[in-house]
């Protein structure tokens, strides 16, 4: 009988700890809400959602793009705030900090590791779903959140650079709830928010962007070859010309599970079907929408993905040899498949890059075993690619967040710097200095964010 006492006491301790944690979270949650109500009229209740609200699940799930983070085991926010003005964002920051809650900020919900809406600590989610205003010529601000915060790679990258290269001003709410524009935040912080990663230095509520001209008509074409049709040799040769064509060309290469390589780049234009279209229609074309799809689909924010996925990235500086490409095809068979200075922005990947690789595995099964199997596969593929991609350090795209690169903690970690060399390169030290100046207490933080000097 006495031997059971330690086990019972241990169980009671765990039970009491869980109960205490739950009560503390509930108490903090009430304090946060009371703080918001004290700073606002009751009208703010229209943009507040808690788990007892019937609309809470739909608001939370609406911008979740990866079903890996839409399970019953996924930590949920204590409160969701969908602000309709900047003052409500300020108050959310102030009240979160006052009550000791973490804050997560979600724009489009495309964070590949769910870091914009998931936290292991009790947290508040500020969902910027209502920040979708675009004013052209008068006050050109666009709420595109994480895209620009991570640099903003897109279809006109080769000709005009990153989206962040064209930012001339921004409005940011800092860790104290204060509003800054470019002048008041200073050039160091303005530099950091354009490529240093989102939800790290503050909440950007508006960007001022210089627009660039696009042609009235563009031509798209697709080349598809199987391995039996020498797809390996074609892709191999493509690497040698892809970065030497005029910068008005945009190309993508898609090795597919059917052992077929599809890409848009060829020397023999007479053998391919060219399609003329408007610029905006080309956005649908490269996104894989069927021909004649209405442009209205771009206004539909309803998630189209019904898969769990894991994404990784690499940058290639030297063409992959044919043997490396053949190794990629073999590993795909293993799956069960039915001109700008590097320091001008905090985005570092510029000169010397031939192309970027995106590794994507989709899992349509909901079981954790299926997820583990596919994630293990994509990790093994990345290991295989190590000799062939950028190195010392290996480079990845900031916006392709990947917890396999390392997870930050606030208890001090000697390997902290090495975890970030992949995505921010030589800009690490400057980003840390900026973080230490504007948010020394690390109020804005997540598992891949820059931490202040006081944390390591």
N, C-alpha and C positions, 0 to 999 in steps of 0.2 A: 504493500500500500504506500509506504514511504517513498518508494522509487517513482511513484506517479506524481509526487508533489512537484519536483522540478519541472516536469513536462507541463503540468497544469499551470504552474506559475508562469512558465514561458508563454503558454498560450494566452493566459490572461494579460500578460505584458503586451504581447502583440495586439490583442484585441483592444486593450485600452489605448495603445498607441494609434491604432487605426481610428478609433472613435475620437480621440483627441484631435487627430489630424483633420477628420471630417468636420468636427465642431469648429476648429480654428478656421478652416476654409470657409465654412458657412458664415461665421462671424465676420471674416474679412470681406466676404462677398457683400454682406449687408452694409458694412462700413463704406465700401466702394460706391454702392448705389446711393447711400445717404449723402456721400460727398458730392456725387453728381447732381442730385436733386437740390442740394444746398446752393450749388453754383448756377442752376438753371431753373426755369419754371417747370411745371409738370409736363410741358410739351416734350421734354427730352424722353419721356417714357415711350414715345412713338418710335424711337430709334434704339431702344434697349430690349434685349432678348435674354432671358434666363431659361434654364432647363424646364421650368414649370410652364413656360409659354408654349402653346401648341405649334407656333410657327418657328420655334427654335431649331428643330432638326432641319427644316427646309432651308433656313437662312444659312446654317452652318454648312450644309452639304452642297449648296448651290455652286460654290466656287471651288469645290474640291475636285481636282483634275486627275488625281491618282488614287485609285481605290485601295491601295495599300494603307492609306491613312483615313479610311472611312469604315472602320470596323468597330465592333463593340469594345474592343480593348484599347482603341486609340484614345488618349487623354483628350478631354473636351474642355472648352473654356467655361469658366464660371459665369461669365457675362459676355455677350456679343454687343458691340456698339457699332451702329451703321451711321456715322455722323453725316449731317447734311450741310455743315458749315465748319469753318476752321476753329471757331471757339469751342465746339463740342470735341474736336480732336485735342485741343489744348487741355480742356477739363479732364478728358480721359487719361491723358498723360499725368497730369497733376494728381488726380485721385488714385491712379495705379501706384504711383510712387509713394504717396502718403500712406496707403494701406499695405504696402509691401507686396503687391501683386506684380508678377511679370506681365509684360505686354507683348502681344504679337500683332503685326500689322499685315493685313492681306490686301493685295490689289487685285491681280487677275487670278491668283490661286494656282499659278504654274510652278511653284517651288517644288522641285523634284523630290525633295526629302520632307515635304510638308512643314518646313520650319516656319512658314508664315502663318500657320494656324494650329500648330501642335507644340506643346511644351510639357516637360515632365514635372514642372512646378506649377502650382496654382496660377492661373493666368487669365487675363482679359484679352479678347480678340477685338481689335479695331478693324472693321471691314470697310474698305473704301469703295464699296460697290456704288455708292451714290456720287462719287467723284469722277464723273465721266464727261464733264463739259469741255468742249473744244471751241475756242474763239479764234478765228483766222483773221489776221491783219490788225484787228483792234487790240487784242491782248492774247497773243498765241500761246496758250498754256494747255498742256495735255496731261491728264493723269494716267501715266503709263507705268507708274510705280517701279517694280523690280526690273523691268526691261532696261531702262536707262541706268538705273542704279548699278547694274552689272555690266554696263558698257553699251549694250544694245546692238547685237550683231543681226544683220538682215540682208535682204536681196541686193541692196545697192552698196554693200560694204566695200567692194573693190573700187568703185568710182568715187564715193563720197565719204567713206570711212564709217565709223560707228554712229549710232544715234546720239550718243553722249558728246561727240565732237561738235554737234550743232546746238548744244545748250548754251544759251547766253545769260540765263538767270534762273533762279529757283526760289520757291517759298518753302521754308522748313520750320517745323516745330521741334525745339530741342528738348533735352531731358528735364528742363525746368518749366516746360510749357510755354516758352517764349517763341515769338514768331521772328524769323529772319529772312531777309532777301540776300542776294549776292553781296551787296555792300556791307550789310551788318554782320553776316556770317564770316566774311573774310575769304581770301583766295584759297587758303589751305583747306578749309572745310568745303568750299565750292569744288575744289579739285577732287576731294575724297569721295563726295557723293556721286561723282560721275565715273563709276567703274569699280568702286571699292566694296560694293555689295549692299543690298537693302537691309533695312531694320538694324542698322549698326550705329549710325551717327545721329539719327533723328527720323522724323516722319516728313517726307517730302510731300507736300500737298499740291504743288503746281510746278510745272516746268515751262520755261519760255524757250521756244525752239525756232531756229532759223530754218525755214523750209527750203528744199532743194527742188530743182526742176526735174520732171520725169517726162520721157518721150510720149507723145500721143498714141503711138503704136509700137508694140514690141512683138518680136517673133519668138515663139517657143517651139522646141522640137525635142523628141525623145528617141534615144537609141537603146535598144534592148537586145542583149545577146546571152545565150546560154553558154555553159562551159564548153559544150561540144562545138560551139561557134566561136571559139577562141576568146571568150569573155575575159579570161585572165590576161592575155596579151593586150587586149584593148584597154582594160583598166590600167595596166602597167604603163602603157604609152601615154594614156590620158594624164598621168601624173607629171609628165615632162612638159606638157603644153598648157595645163590648166591655169598656171599662174603667169603665163607669158602672153596670153591673149589680151586684146584690148580690154581696158577696165570697164567697158560697157557690157561685157559678157558676165552672166551669172550662171554657174553650173553646180549641179548636184549629182552625186553618184550613189546609187542605192543597190548594194548587194542584197539579194532577196533570198528567202528560204527555199525558193524553187530552183536554186543554183543558177539564177539568172541575174545578170548585172544590168541595171537600167541607169542611164545617165544622159545628160544633155551636153554633149560636146562631140563633134565629129569633123573629120576633114572632108568627107565626101557628102556634101549637102544634097546631091542629086538623089541619094538613096534613102533619104528620110523625109518624112512628112512634116512640113513647117506650118505652123498655125499662127496667123496674125491675130492680135487681140489688143485691147486697151491695157494700160498699165494695171488698173485695178482688177481687170479680168485675169491678168497674169498671176495675181496673188492667189486666186482660187486655183489656177492651173497648177502652180507649184505646191499648193497645199493638198493636191490630190483629189479635188472635187470633180465630179463628172462634168463633161462639157455641157454647156447651156444651163448650168446652175445659176439661179438668180443671185444677184449681188446682195440681196436682202439677207442671205445666210450670214453675212459678215456682222449683221446687227443682232444675231441670235446668240446670246450668251449661255444658252443651255448646254451643259457638258455633253459632248458626243462620245467620250471614251467610256467604255464599260469594262476596262481592263486594269489589272494591277501591273505596275511597271517599275523598272529600274533603269536609270540612264547614267551613263558615264561619258567622258570625253577625253580626247587627246589632240595634240597638235603634231603635224608631221613636217619635218624640216628637210628630210631627204626622201626621195621616192622609195616606196616599198619594193623590194625585189619580188620577182614572180613567185619564189618559193614561200615568201611570207603571205602573199595573197592566197596561194593554194592552201596554206595552213588555216586561213580564215574560213575558206569554204568547208574544209573538213570539220572544223569546230561547229559551224552552222548545221552540219549534218547530224551532230550529236544531239541537237535539240529535238524535242518531240513537236514538230511543227506540221499540222494538217495543211604711201610715202609719209608719215606723221611720226613724231617722236614718241618713244615708248613712255616717257614720263610726262607727256602733255596732259594725259588723263591718268587716273588711277588704274585704268585698264592697260595691262602690260604687253599683250600678245600682238606684236606688229611685224617688224622686219624679220625676214628669214623663214616665215611660215608659208608652206606651200598650200596646205589645206587643213581643215579641222575634221576630226572624226567624231561622230556621235554613235555611241553604242546603246542600243535600245532593245530591251526584251519585254514583251507583253505577256502577261499571265492572265488567262481568262478564267482560271480556276481560283476559287476563293480560299482553298485550304492553305494553311501555313506551310505544310510540307511542299506544296507546289511552288510557293514563293521562295522557299529556301533552295529548292532544286534549281530554279531558273536564276536566282541571284548568284548562286555558286557558279553557275555556268558563265555568267557575264564577268564575274571576277577572274575566272580562269582564262577567259579570252583576253582580258586586260593584261594579265601576267604574260600571256603569250606574246602580246604586242610590245612588251617592254624594250626589246633590242631595236625596234624599228621606229620608235617615235621620239619626240623631244626628250632630253635627259639633262640631268645635273643643273637644275631640277627638272623633272617631268612637268609639263605644262597642261593645265586644264582650263576650261572656260568657267569664269566666276559664276555665271548664272546657272551652270549645270552643277548645282550643289550635290555633294557626294560625301556622306558621313564616313565612308570607308577611308577617306583621306585623313581623318582624325576628328575628334570631338573636343571642343573646349570645355574647360571647367574653371571655376573661380578659386580653386584650392591651390593653385600654383602648378605649373607643368613645364618641365625643362624642355620638352619636345614641342612646345607650343609654336615656336617660329617655324620649325620644319614642316608642321602641318599645313602652313599657309603658303609656302614657297611655290606650290603647284599653281595656285590660281592668281596670286598677286605679285609673285616674282620679286624684283628689286624695289618695289614700292612698299614693301612691308614696313620698314622702319618709319617712313614718313606717315603711313596710315596710322601706326601705333601712336606717334606723336600727336596727330590730329585727334584721335580718339581720347587720349589722355587729357587733352586740353578742353574738349567740348563735353565729354561724358566720363569723367574719371571714375565714377561709381558703377559704370557698366549697366546703367538702367536699360539701355537698348542692347540686347544681347540674344544670341541663340548659339546653337552648337557649332556654327561655322563663322561666327562674327569675329571681327577684330576686337581684342580686349585691351584695356588701358594698361600702362606700365605697372600700375599698382597690383595687377593680377598675376604677374609672373616674374 
